[in-house]
């Protein structure tokens, strides 16, 4: 597997396939549950939200267009 970090960003998830990934300024401001000191908006980033399918205990790597302004939210 060839990974091109110059052209793409990668999302690595464990435990279930991704149903939907999304980000927006609105969701970053209102839905980021991180404490302020590590919130995306404080660091001038956008929060990437992920909705999962049924759990299956496999690991998945998703290739998305390069976007240095994304920050993930690791939570429920």
Helices and strands as residue ranges (DSSP letters): E 8-22, H 25-31, G 36-38, G 41-43, E 46-65, E 70-72
